[in-house]
Amino acid sequence: MALLTGGEIESFTDANPGWRFDGEGLIRTFDFIDFNEAMGFVNRVALVAERAFHHPDIGISWNKVTIVLSTHSEGGVTAKDTELAAKIGGFAG
């Protein structure tokens, strides 16, 4: 799978508020009311990621969840990352 161009990544982040590109991957931090809400979100992400066979890096800090998406085998961001990010953003609200 081909890496996305800078313009393609910028188009995605412009159209999907909250996501940003750090030079290596797409990143977004989600805030929740409490730990329980955050873990429910992580479980939903895990189900979607498993179905897509594309697994993000996930950081959890009480009520905050940070998702990092990058296609490691390609060395950067591909369509797999933007597709999964859009799905995650869709159910995160």
The first five atom37 places (N, CA, C, CB, O) and aatype in JSON, in Angstrom:
{
  "aatype": [12, 0, 10, 10, 16, 7, 7, 6, 9, 6, 15, 13, 16, 3, 0, 2, 14, 7, 17, 1, 13, 3, 7, 6, 7, 10, 9, 1, 16, 13, 3, 13, 9, 3, 13, 2, 6, 0, 12, 7, 13, 19, 2, 1, 19, 0, 10, 19, 0, 6, 1, 0, 13, 8, 8, 14, 3, 9, 7, 9, 15, 17, 2, 11, 19, 16, 9, 19, 10, 15, 16, 8, 15, 6, 7, 7, 19, 16, 0, 11, 3, 16, 6, 10, 0, 0, 11, 9, 7, 7, 13, 0, 7],
  "atom_mask": [
    [1, 1, 1, 1, 1],
    [1, 1, 1, 1, 1],
    [1, 1, 1, 1, 1],
    [1, 1, 1, 1, 1],
    [1, 1, 1, 1, 1],
    [1, 1, 1, 0, 1],
    [1, 1, 1, 0, 1],
    [1, 1, 1, 1, 1],
    [1, 1, 1, 1, 1],
    [1, 1, 1, 1, 1],
    [1, 1, 1, 1, 1],
    [1, 1, 1, 1, 1],
    [1, 1, 1, 1, 1],
    [1, 1, 1, 1, 1],
    [1, 1, 1, 1, 1],
    [1, 1, 1, 1, 1],
    [1, 1, 1, 1, 1],
    [1, 1, 1, 0, 1],
    [1, 1, 1, 1, 1],
    [1, 1, 1, 1, 1],
    [1, 1, 1, 1, 1],
    [1, 1, 1, 1, 1],
    [1, 1, 1, 0, 1],
    [1, 1, 1, 1, 1],
    [1, 1, 1, 0, 1],
    [1, 1, 1, 1, 1],
    [1, 1, 1, 1, 1],
    [1, 1, 1, 1, 1],
    [1, 1, 1, 1, 1],
    [1, 1, 1, 1, 1],
    [1, 1, 1, 1, 1],
    [1, 1, 1, 1, 1],
    [1, 1, 1, 1, 1],
    [1, 1, 1, 1, 1],
    [1, 1, 1, 1, 1],
    [1, 1, 1, 1, 1],
    [1, 1, 1, 1, 1],
    [1, 1, 1, 1, 1],
    [1, 1, 1, 1, 1],
    [1, 1, 1, 0, 1],
    [1, 1, 1, 1, 1],
    [1, 1, 1, 1, 1],
    [1, 1, 1, 1, 1],
    [1, 1, 1, 1, 1],
    [1, 1, 1, 1, 1],
    [1, 1, 1, 1, 1],
    [1, 1, 1, 1, 1],
    [1, 1, 1, 1, 1],
    [1, 1, 1, 1, 1],
    [1, 1, 1, 1, 1],
    [1, 1, 1, 1, 1],
    [1, 1, 1, 1, 1],
    [1, 1, 1, 1, 1],
    [1, 1, 1, 1, 1],
    [1, 1, 1, 1, 1],
    [1, 1, 1, 1, 1],
    [1, 1, 1, 1, 1],
    [1, 1, 1, 1, 1],
    [1, 1, 1, 0, 1],
    [1, 1, 1, 1, 1],
    [1, 1, 1, 1, 1],
    [1, 1, 1, 1, 1],
    [1, 1, 1, 1, 1],
    [1, 1, 1, 1, 1],
    [1, 1, 1, 1, 1],
    [1, 1, 1, 1, 1],
    [1, 1, 1, 1, 1],
    [1, 1, 1, 1, 1],
    [1, 1, 1, 1, 1],
    [1, 1, 1, 1, 1],
    [1, 1, 1, 1, 1],
    [1, 1, 1, 1, 1],
    [1, 1, 1, 1, 1],
    [1, 1, 1, 1, 1],
    [1, 1, 1, 0, 1],
    [1, 1, 1, 0, 1],
    [1, 1, 1, 1, 1],
    [1, 1, 1, 1, 1],
    [1, 1, 1, 1, 1],
    [1, 1, 1, 1, 1],
    [1, 1, 1, 1, 1],
    [1, 1, 1, 1, 1],
    [1, 1, 1, 1, 1],
    [1, 1, 1, 1, 1],
    [1, 1, 1, 1, 1],
    [1, 1, 1, 1, 1],
    [1, 1, 1, 1, 1],
    [1, 1, 1, 1, 1],
    [1, 1, 1, 0, 1],
    [1, 1, 1, 0, 1],
    [1, 1, 1, 1, 1],
    [1, 1, 1, 1, 1],
    [1, 1, 1, 0, 1]
  ],
  "atom_positions": [
    [[0.85, -1.17, 0.0], [0.0, 0.0, 0.0], [0.9, 1.23, 0.0], [-0.97, 0.0, 1.23], [1.9, 1.29, 0.73]],
    [[0.55, 2.2, -0.81], [1.38, 3.4, -0.98], [1.18, 4.39, 0.16], [1.08, 4.07, -2.31], [0.09, 4.52, 0.72]],
    [[2.26, 5.09, 0.49], [2.17, 6.18, 1.46], [1.35, 7.32, 0.88], [3.58, 6.67, 1.87], [1.39, 7.58, -0.32]],
    [[0.6, 7.99, 1.74], [-0.14, 9.17, 1.31], [0.81, 10.35, 1.17], [-1.28, 9.51, 2.3], [1.83, 10.43, 1.86]],
    [[0.47, 11.26, 0.27], [1.26, 12.46, 0.1], [0.93, 13.44, 1.22], [1.0, 13.11, -1.29], [-0.06, 13.28, 1.93]],
    [[1.77, 14.43, 1.38], [1.5, 15.47, 2.38], [0.16, 16.14, 2.14], [0.0, 0.0, 0.0], [-0.57, 16.44, 3.08]],
    [[-0.17, 16.38, 0.88], [-1.45, 17.0, 0.54], [-2.63, 16.13, 0.9], [0.0, 0.0, 0.0], [-3.66, 16.63, 1.36]],
    [[-2.5, 14.83, 0.68], [-3.59, 13.9, 1.03], [-3.79, 13.84, 2.54], [-3.29, 12.49, 0.48], [-4.92, 13.8, 3.03]],
    [[-2.7, 13.84, 3.27], [-2.79, 13.83, 4.74], [-3.41, 15.14, 5.23], [-1.39, 13.62, 5.38], [-4.26, 15.13, 6.12]],
    [[-2.99, 16.25, 4.65], [-3.55, 17.55, 5.05], [-5.05, 17.61, 4.74], [-2.81, 18.69, 4.33], [-5.82, 18.15, 5.53]],
    [[-5.46, 17.08, 3.61], [-6.88, 17.05, 3.27], [-7.66, 16.25, 4.3], [-7.1, 16.45, 1.86], [-8.76, 16.63, 4.69]],
    [[-7.08, 15.12, 4.74], [-7.76, 14.31, 5.75], [-7.87, 15.06, 7.07], [-7.01, 12.99, 5.97], [-8.95, 15.1, 7.66]],
    [[-6.78, 15.66, 7.54], [-6.83, 16.35, 8.82], [-7.73, 17.58, 8.76], [-5.43, 16.76, 9.26], [-8.37, 17.93, 9.76]],
    [[-7.8, 18.24, 7.61], [-8.71, 19.38, 7.46], [-10.17, 18.94, 7.56], [-8.46, 20.08, 6.12], [-11.0, 19.66, 8.12]],
    [[-10.47, 17.78, 7.01], [-11.84, 17.28, 6.98], [-12.24, 16.51, 8.24], [-12.03, 16.39, 5.77], [-13.41, 16.21, 8.44]],
    [[-11.27, 16.21, 9.08], [-11.52, 15.39, 10.28], [-10.93, 16.08, 11.5], [-10.92, 13.97, 10.11], [-9.82, 15.76, 11.92]],
    [[-11.67, 17.03, 12.07], [-11.16, 17.8, 13.21], [-10.68, 16.9, 14.35], [-12.25, 18.75, 13.72], [-11.26, 15.86, 14.65]],
    [[-9.61, 17.35, 14.97], [-9.04, 16.61, 16.1], [-7.84, 15.76, 15.7], [0.0, 0.0, 0.0], [-6.95, 15.54, 16.52]],
    [[-7.82, 15.3, 14.46], [-6.67, 14.52, 14.0], [-5.58, 15.48, 13.54], [-7.07, 13.55, 12.85], [-5.86, 16.5, 12.92]],
    [[-4.34, 15.12, 13.85], [-3.2, 15.9, 13.38], [-2.11, 14.94, 12.91], [-2.66, 16.86, 14.49], [-2.12, 13.76, 13.28]],
    [[-1.21, 15.44, 12.13], [-0.08, 14.65, 11.63], [1.18, 15.16, 12.28], [0.02, 14.73, 10.07], [1.46, 16.36, 12.25]],
    [[1.96, 14.26, 12.88], [3.18, 14.67, 13.59], [4.45, 14.38, 12.81], [3.25, 13.99, 14.93], [5.54, 14.44, 13.37]],
    [[4.32, 14.06, 11.53], [5.49, 13.72, 10.72], [5.69, 12.23, 10.58], [0.0, 0.0, 0.0], [6.39, 11.77, 9.68]],
    [[5.06, 11.46, 11.47], [5.18, 10.01, 11.41], [3.83, 9.31, 11.36], [5.95, 9.51, 12.6], [3.71, 8.25, 10.74]],
    [[2.83, 9.88, 12.0], [1.53, 9.23, 12.03], [0.42, 10.21, 12.33], [0.0, 0.0, 0.0], [0.66, 11.38, 12.63]],
    [[-0.81, 9.71, 12.26], [-1.98, 10.49, 12.63], [-2.23, 10.32, 14.11], [-3.23, 10.07, 11.8], [-2.18, 9.2, 14.62]],
    [[-2.5, 11.4, 14.81], [-2.67, 11.37, 16.26], [-3.93, 12.13, 16.64], [-1.43, 11.98, 16.98], [-4.25, 13.18, 16.07]],
    [[-4.63, 11.57, 17.62], [-5.77, 12.29, 18.2], [-5.93, 11.85, 19.64], [-7.08, 12.04, 17.39], [-5.84, 10.66, 19.96]],
    [[-6.18, 12.81, 20.52], [-6.47, 12.52, 21.92], [-7.94, 12.79, 22.18], [-5.57, 13.37, 22.88], [-8.47, 13.85, 21.84]],
    [[-8.6, 11.81, 22.78], [-10.02, 11.89, 23.11], [-10.16, 12.03, 24.62], [-10.78, 10.63, 22.59], [-9.48, 11.34, 25.38]],
    [[-11.04, 12.93, 25.06], [-11.3, 13.15, 26.48], [-12.66, 12.58, 26.85], [-11.23, 14.66, 26.83], [-13.63, 12.74, 26.11]],
    [[-12.72, 11.91, 27.99], [-13.95, 11.29, 28.47], [-14.25, 11.74, 29.89], [-13.86, 9.76, 28.39], [-13.41, 12.35, 30.55]],
    [[-15.43, 11.43, 30.36], [-15.86, 11.82, 31.7], [-15.01, 11.13, 32.77], [-17.35, 11.48, 31.91], [-14.64, 11.74, 33.77]],
    [[-14.71, 9.86, 32.54], [-13.97, 9.09, 33.54], [-13.26, 7.9, 32.89], [-14.92, 8.6, 34.67], [-13.33, 7.72, 31.67]],
    [[-12.59, 7.12, 33.7], [-11.84, 5.96, 33.23], [-12.75, 4.93, 32.56], [-11.09, 5.32, 34.39], [-12.37, 4.35, 31.54]],
    [[-13.91, 4.71, 33.12], [-14.84, 3.73, 32.57], [-15.25, 4.09, 31.14], [-16.08, 3.62, 33.45], [-15.27, 3.22, 30.26]],
    [[-15.56, 5.36, 30.9], [-15.92, 5.82, 29.55], [-14.74, 5.65, 28.6], [-16.39, 7.29, 29.58], [-14.91, 5.23, 27.46]],
    [[-13.55, 5.98, 29.08], [-12.34, 5.86, 28.25], [-12.11, 4.4, 27.86], [-11.11, 6.41, 29.01], [-11.77, 4.12, 26.71]],
    [[-12.28, 3.49, 28.79], [-12.06, 2.07, 28.5], [-13.13, 1.51, 27.56], [-12.03, 1.26, 29.8], [-12.83, 0.65, 26.73]],
    [[-14.35, 1.99, 27.68], [-15.39, 1.58, 26.74], [-15.02, 1.99, 25.32], [0.0, 0.0, 0.0], [-15.19, 1.22, 24.38]],
    [[-14.5, 3.2, 25.18], [-14.04, 3.69, 23.89], [-12.9, 2.81, 23.36], [-13.59, 5.16, 24.0], [-12.9, 2.42, 22.19]],
    [[-11.93, 2.51, 24.21], [-10.8, 1.67, 23.8], [-11.29, 0.32, 23.31], [-9.8, 1.48, 24.96], [-10.78, -0.2, 22.32]],
    [[-12.27, -0.25, 23.98], [-12.81, -1.54, 23.54], [-13.47, -1.43, 22.17], [-13.82, -2.07, 24.57], [-13.33, -2.34, 21.35]],
    [[-14.19, -0.34, 21.92], [-14.8, -0.14, 20.6], [-13.71, 0.01, 19.52], [-15.72, 1.11, 20.61], [-13.82, -0.55, 18.43]],
    [[-12.67, 0.77, 19.85], [-11.55, 0.91, 18.91], [-10.93, -0.45, 18.61], [-10.47, 1.88, 19.48], [-10.63, -0.76, 17.46]],
    [[-10.74, -1.25, 19.63], [-10.13, -2.57, 19.45], [-10.96, -3.45, 18.51], [-9.97, -3.27, 20.8], [-10.39, -4.14, 17.66]],
    [[-12.27, -3.42, 18.64], [-13.13, -4.22, 17.76], [-13.03, -3.77, 16.31], [-14.58, -4.15, 18.23], [-12.9, -4.59, 15.41]],
    [[-13.09, -2.46, 16.09], [-13.0, -1.92, 14.73], [-11.61, -2.21, 14.13], [-13.28, -0.4, 14.73], [-11.5, -2.58, 12.96]],
    [[-10.58, -2.03, 14.92], [-9.21, -2.26, 14.45], [-9.0, -3.72, 14.1], [-8.2, -1.81, 15.51], [-8.35, -4.03, 13.1]],
    [[-9.52, -4.61, 14.91], [-9.35, -6.04, 14.64], [-10.05, -6.44, 13.34], [-9.9, -6.87, 15.81], [-9.51, -7.22, 12.56]],
    [[-11.24, -5.9, 13.12], [-11.96, -6.18, 11.86], [-11.18, -5.67, 10.65], [-13.37, -5.55, 11.89], [-11.19, -6.29, 9.59]],
    [[-10.52, -4.53, 10.81], [-9.74, -3.93, 9.72], [-8.35, -4.57, 9.61], [-9.61, -2.41, 9.94], [-7.62, -4.3, 8.66]],
    [[-7.98, -5.39, 10.57], [-6.64, -5.97, 10.68], [-5.59, -4.87, 10.56], [-6.42, -7.05, 9.58], [-4.6, -4.98, 9.83]],
    [[-5.84, -3.8, 11.31], [-4.93, -2.66, 11.35], [-5.0, -2.08, 12.76], [-5.31, -1.57, 10.25], [-6.03, -1.54, 13.16]],
    [[-3.92, -2.19, 13.49], [-3.95, -1.94, 14.93], [-3.2, -0.67, 15.32], [-3.38, -3.13, 15.66], [-2.0, -0.55, 15.06]],
    [[-3.9, 0.27, 15.93], [-3.26, 1.53, 16.34], [-2.46, 1.37, 17.62], [-4.3, 2.61, 16.53], [-2.62, 0.4, 18.36]],
    [[-1.6, 2.34, 17.86], [-0.98, 2.46, 19.17], [-1.99, 3.24, 20.02], [0.44, 3.2, 19.11], [-2.55, 4.23, 19.57]],
    [[-2.21, 2.77, 21.24], [-3.21, 3.37, 22.12], [-2.56, 3.7, 23.46], [-4.43, 2.43, 22.31], [-1.96, 2.84, 24.1]],
    [[-2.68, 4.96, 23.87], [-2.21, 5.39, 25.19], [-3.4, 5.78, 26.04], [0.0, 0.0, 0.0], [-4.3, 6.49, 25.58]],
    [[-3.42, 5.31, 27.27], [-4.54, 5.57, 28.17], [-4.03, 6.27, 29.43], [-5.29, 4.25, 28.54], [-3.08, 5.8, 30.06]],
    [[-4.65, 7.37, 29.78], [-4.33, 8.09, 31.0], [-5.63, 8.53, 31.65], [-3.4, 9.3, 30.71], [-6.15, 9.6, 31.34]],
    [[-6.13, 7.73, 32.53], [-7.39, 7.9, 33.25], [-8.54, 8.2, 32.3], [-7.26, 9.02, 34.27], [-9.18, 7.26, 31.83]],
    [[-8.83, 9.47, 31.99], [-9.98, 9.77, 31.14], [-9.56, 10.24, 29.75], [-10.85, 10.84, 31.8], [-10.38, 10.77, 29.0]],
    [[-8.31, 10.07, 29.4], [-7.81, 10.48, 28.09], [-7.27, 9.26, 27.35], [-6.71, 11.57, 28.23], [-6.58, 8.41, 27.92]],
    [[-7.6, 9.19, 26.07], [-7.1, 8.11, 25.21], [-6.46, 8.75, 23.99], [-8.25, 7.12, 24.8], [-7.09, 9.54, 23.29]],
    [[-5.2, 8.4, 23.75], [-4.5, 8.89, 22.57], [-4.32, 7.75, 21.59], [-3.13, 9.51, 22.96], [-3.8, 6.68, 21.92]],
    [[-4.76, 8.0, 20.36], [-4.65, 7.03, 19.28], [-3.58, 7.53, 18.31], [-6.02, 6.81, 18.55], [-3.58, 8.7, 17.93]],
    [[-2.67, 6.64, 17.92], [-1.65, 6.95, 16.92], [-1.78, 5.91, 15.82], [-0.2, 6.96, 17.54], [-1.72, 4.7, 16.07]],
    [[-1.96, 6.39, 14.59], [-2.1, 5.51, 13.44], [-0.97, 5.72, 12.45], [-3.45, 5.73, 12.75], [-0.7, 6.85, 12.03]],
    [[-0.33, 4.63, 12.09], [0.73, 4.63, 11.09], [0.86, 3.2, 10.59], [2.1, 5.17, 11.68], [0.73, 2.25, 11.36]],
    [[1.11, 3.05, 9.31], [1.31, 1.72, 8.74], [2.8, 1.42, 8.84], [0.8, 1.62, 7.25], [3.58, 1.82, 7.98]],
    [[3.17, 0.72, 9.89], [4.6, 0.5, 10.18], [5.32, -0.21, 9.03], [4.75, -0.33, 11.45], [6.48, 0.09, 8.75]],
    [[4.64, -1.14, 8.36], [5.29, -1.87, 7.27], [5.61, -0.97, 6.08], [4.4, -3.02, 6.82], [6.47, -1.3, 5.26]],
    [[4.92, 0.17, 5.98], [5.15, 1.11, 4.89], [5.98, 2.31, 5.33], [3.83, 1.59, 4.32], [6.46, 3.08, 4.5]],
    [[6.13, 2.48, 6.64], [6.93, 3.58, 7.16], [6.24, 4.93, 7.18], [0.0, 0.0, 0.0], [6.9, 5.97, 7.09]],
    [[4.91, 4.92, 7.3], [4.19, 6.19, 7.34], [2.69, 5.99, 7.24], [0.0, 0.0, 0.0], [2.18, 4.92, 7.55]],
    [[2.01, 7.02, 6.81], [0.54, 7.03, 6.76], [0.06, 6.56, 5.39], [-0.01, 8.43, 7.06], [0.51, 7.03, 4.35]],
    [[-0.87, 5.61, 5.43], [-1.49, 5.09, 4.21], [-3.01, 5.24, 4.33], [-1.1, 3.58, 3.97], [-3.52, 5.73, 5.33]],
    [[-3.71, 4.82, 3.3], [-5.17, 4.87, 3.31], [-5.74, 4.02, 4.44], [-5.72, 4.39, 1.96], [-6.82, 4.33, 4.95]],
    [[-5.04, 2.96, 4.84], [-5.53, 2.15, 5.97], [-5.66, 3.0, 7.23], [-4.58, 0.96, 6.23], [-6.58, 2.81, 8.02]],
    [[-4.73, 3.93, 7.41], [-4.75, 4.78, 8.59], [-5.89, 5.78, 8.54], [-3.42, 5.52, 8.72], [-6.6, 5.97, 9.53]],
    [[-6.08, 6.43, 7.4], [-7.16, 7.41, 7.31], [-8.52, 6.74, 7.39], [-7.03, 8.22, 6.02], [-9.46, 7.3, 7.96]],
    [[-8.66, 5.55, 6.82], [-9.93, 4.82, 6.89], [-10.26, 4.47, 8.34], [-9.87, 3.54, 6.03], [-11.39, 4.64, 8.78]],
    [[-9.28, 3.97, 9.08], [-9.51, 3.6, 10.47], [-9.74, 4.85, 11.33], [-8.33, 2.79, 11.03], [-10.6, 4.84, 12.21]],
    [[-9.01, 5.91, 11.07], [-9.2, 7.16, 11.81], [-10.61, 7.7, 11.61], [-8.16, 8.2, 11.38], [-11.24, 8.17, 12.55]],
    [[-11.1, 7.64, 10.39], [-12.46, 8.13, 10.11], [-13.5, 7.29, 10.85], [-12.74, 8.1, 8.6], [-14.48, 7.83, 11.37]],
    [[-13.3, 5.98, 10.9], [-14.23, 5.12, 11.64], [-14.21, 5.44, 13.13], [-13.87, 3.64, 11.42], [-15.26, 5.54, 13.76]],
    [[-13.02, 5.6, 13.68], [-12.88, 5.92, 15.1], [-13.52, 7.27, 15.4], [-11.39, 5.92, 15.53], [-14.27, 7.4, 16.36]],
    [[-13.24, 8.26, 14.58], [-13.82, 9.57, 14.76], [-15.34, 9.55, 14.65], [0.0, 0.0, 0.0], [-16.03, 10.33, 15.31]],
    [[-15.86, 8.66, 13.83], [-17.3, 8.55, 13.64], [-18.05, 8.09, 14.87], [0.0, 0.0, 0.0], [-19.16, 8.56, 15.11]],
    [[-17.47, 7.18, 15.65], [-18.19, 6.73, 16.84], [-17.72, 7.42, 18.12], [-18.04, 5.25, 16.99], [-18.31, 7.23, 19.18]],
    [[-16.67, 8.24, 18.0], [-16.19, 8.95, 19.19], [-17.01, 10.2, 19.45], [-14.72, 9.33, 19.03], [-17.05, 10.71, 20.57]],
    [[-17.67, 10.68, 18.41], [-18.51, 11.86, 18.59], [-17.82, 13.15, 18.29], [0.0, 0.0, 0.0], [-18.43, 14.21, 18.41]]
  ]
}
